[in-house]
Amino acid sequence: MNLKVRLAAMNFLEFAVWGAYLTCMGRYLANLGFGDNIGWFYSVQGFVSIFMPALIGIIADRWIQAQKMLGICHLLAGLFMIAAAWYGYSNGADTQFGTLFTLYSLSVAFFMPTIALANSVAFNALTQAGMDTVKDFPPIRVFGTVGFILMMLFVDVMGFQDNQNQFLASGILSVILFGYTFTLPACPVKNSQEKQSLSDALGLKAFSLFRQREMAVFFIFSLLLGVCLQISNGYANVFINSFGADPQYADTFGVQHTNILISLSQISETVCILLIPFFMKRFGIKKVMLIAMFGWVFRFAFFGIGNPGSGVWLFILSMIVYGVAFDFFNISGSLFVESRTDESIRSSAQGLFMLMTNGVGASLGMIAAQAVVNNASSWQTAWYIFAAYALVIGLAFALVFKPEKVQQKQ
């Protein structure tokens, strides 16, 4: 089978696993009476990303082939997610926060490293085949977004937004991907016989990237922008669905099929991913990152202004802008890290990028977002606060980040 098709299938399953619950889990939690604690479920993805992607990346760089590590992580993530679904089904309204949160946390602890691992597997396979990662990876990665979208639509149509079956769907897909990893191209591990320092033996060499001013500033702003990543995933569905309490909005499409409306964000992603090679080569990482940062400003602001009735077009604009905000940051950032790192620390460097964005950044972001939502006078106020934060980060990045011009690594 064609290499690109094989890698596209991997990405499809990788993000379908996430799409099953990421945008609608808050709604299920609110139905269980956990509305004030939604932020903890999303922030735990960040907490485990502080150490798990880097740790698993180290193992993949030095001891276990990355594609095998990808499979192991998905098997464990899938089994724990299925256990969470079974617990929720068995206990219904009596579901306890502690037990559900523990099972869910164990699942995402093994899922989050797979995002960086999937990138490493794809980059390695494309490099070994003599292809250009900047040109050939985005069209492959777009199938991940397709998988995410289709699972969002599936969960919506099947009526899983309000219950634990979204977890069951995710767990089953993880187990399927575990089996598929046995068909992926083998990734090399570094088995050097030469004497190594302690930091090299532990795979900590990726942290030496902080010695370079360019990379240090990049990673710091990746953390600061990472604060924005999960806010709308955690609260957009709950926010739009809350309009259902108002009779004039109760029967609108957005309230009745919130996940389908939100899926426009991921559809926008599919288009924006394909634009990345052009924007990266023409404008460079700084301008692409700035576009992403100001994309977050409009993403949040449009939510604050709109409604699912006459103002639904503002929600639609927010969904369209999301593709730019998310992809121009995540995918371009991953490609930038790839272009600046050596093969020996590829998985570790991608893990470090995940640590700064979906780890520290997303953790702080969701804890802060939960406090803002729980204490703001209205949903609109909360969205405006988020927009103002993204604006400040964007302006600061424009002044501070000055990337070096180097020849793109092929």
Secondary structure as UniProt FT lines:
FT   HELIX           3..19
FT   TURN            20..24
FT   HELIX           25..31
FT   TURN            32..33
FT   HELIX           35..37
FT   HELIX           38..49
FT   TURN            50..51
FT   HELIX           52..62
FT   HELIX           66..91
FT   HELIX           92..94
FT   HELIX           97..128
FT   TURN            129..130
FT   HELIX           133..157
FT   TURN            158..159
FT   TURN            161..162
FT   HELIX           165..180
FT   HELIX           181..183
FT   HELIX           198..201
FT   TURN            202..203
FT   HELIX           204..211
FT   HELIX           213..226
FT   TURN            227..230
FT   HELIX           231..242
FT   HELIX           243..245
FT   TURN            247..251
FT   HELIX           253..256
FT   HELIX           258..305
FT   TURN            310..311
FT   HELIX           312..340
FT   HELIX           343..345
FT   HELIX           346..354
FT   HELIX           355..361
FT   HELIX           362..375
FT   HELIX           379..400
//
